[in-house]
Amino acid sequence: MTTPHDVLLPEGWKPAIGYSNGIAAKPGRLVFLAGQVGWTAEQVFESEEIAPQFRQALLNIIAILAEAGGKPEHICRMTAFCCDKPAYMAARRDIGKIWKELMGSHFPAMSMIFVVDLLDNPGKIELEVTAVVPE
């Protein structure tokens, strides 16, 4: 299987853990996904805990991306906005397991930004994605 992108790692740099420092996308269709929170298709939060919200937000990303013919490995960039750093730090192991289950060993270029609050309550995390879907 050919990958839809190349991971950028300068010579002599240690590999990033849990993300890529840079991605060079191969030709394809750009797909931009709005921030997704951890609610269901009916816009219902089934949990106030960060790990289940992360799981649902990532499932939402995967579902929307599929509408464009994309797969998780087509994600080139992800920004996460989180309003509870202590909860995120405490849930990192569970979030890592969720990542491995849904994304495998694919790690896009990523940023984590801690914010005061999210628009949708009781949302704790929001994921925003850019993907390149091969033609």
N, C-alpha and C positions, 0 to 999 in steps of 0.2 A: 504494500500500500504506500503510495506517495503521500507525503504530508502537504497540506495546503499552505505551508509557511516554513520558514527557516528560523530557528532560534538563534539569536545574536548573543554570542559570548566572546568578549575580547580575549585574546591570548593572555594567559597568565592569571585570569580571573577565576576565582572559585565559582562553581555553579550556584545560582540562587536557590534557596530552599523554599518550595511551595509556590514559585512564580518564575517567570522569565524576565530578565532585564529588558529584552527587546525581541520583537518579532518582525521579520520581513515577510509580508504576505505575497503569495504568488497571485497571478491574475485571477480575477473572479468577480463576483458581485458583492459589493459592500452592503452589509446589513447592520443597521444601527438600532439597538433596542433601548427603549426607555427604562429608567430605573424600575426594578421589580421588587416588591416587598414580599413578605412571607404570608400572603393570604391566598386563599383558594380562588378558583375561577369565579366563584360567587362573591368574591371580595370579603371573605370571612377569615379572620385569624383564628386558627384552631389551637394556638398556643401563644403564650406570652414569653416563652423561653427562646433564647437566641438560636440554639442549634436546630430545633424544628422549624423556626422561621427561615433560617439559612437554607435548609433543605427545600422548603416550599418555594422560596425565591429562586433557587437554582433550577428546580423543576419547571417553574414558570418561564425562566429564560430558555430552557431546552425546548419547551413546547412552542414558544413564539418563534424561536430559530427554526424549528422544524417546518413552520408555515412557509418559510423562505427556501425550504429544501436543504437546510443546514443541519449539522450535527455538532455535538459539543467540541470536537476537535477543530472546528472551523472558527472558534472563538479566538481572536487575536489579542483583545484588550478587555480587561474587566476592572471596573472601579467599584469598590464596596464602601458604602457609607454606613457607619455604625454609631449608635448613640449611647452605647453602654460598654466602654472599654473593659471594665472589670469582668463583666459577664462574658464578653468575647474571649478574653484571656483565659477564663475558667473553662470555656467550652471549646478551646482550640483542638483538643484531641478528638472530640465528637465531630467537630466541623471537618477535621482532616479525614475521618472515616466516611463522612457523607461525600466529601470531594472525591475520594478514591472510588466510591460506589458509582457516582454519577458522571464523573469526569475522567476516571482512570488516572493515567500518568501524564495527562495533558495539562500544562501550566502556561497560560497566556501571560502576557505582560500585565501586571496587576498593581493596583494601588489600594491601600486601605486608608480611609479618611474617617476620623472620629468627629462627629458633629453633635451639636446640642440636642437636636430632636429631628424626627422625620415627620412629614406631613400626615401620614396615615397611622393613627394610634390603634393598638399599642405596638406598632412596628418598631423593631430594634435594629434591623439591618435592611439595606436596599442594595441591589446589584444592578449595575449598568454595563452593557456589553457592546463591543463592536466585533463583527465577524466578517470573514471573507469566505463566501461560499463558491467553490469551484464551479465553473460553467460546464 
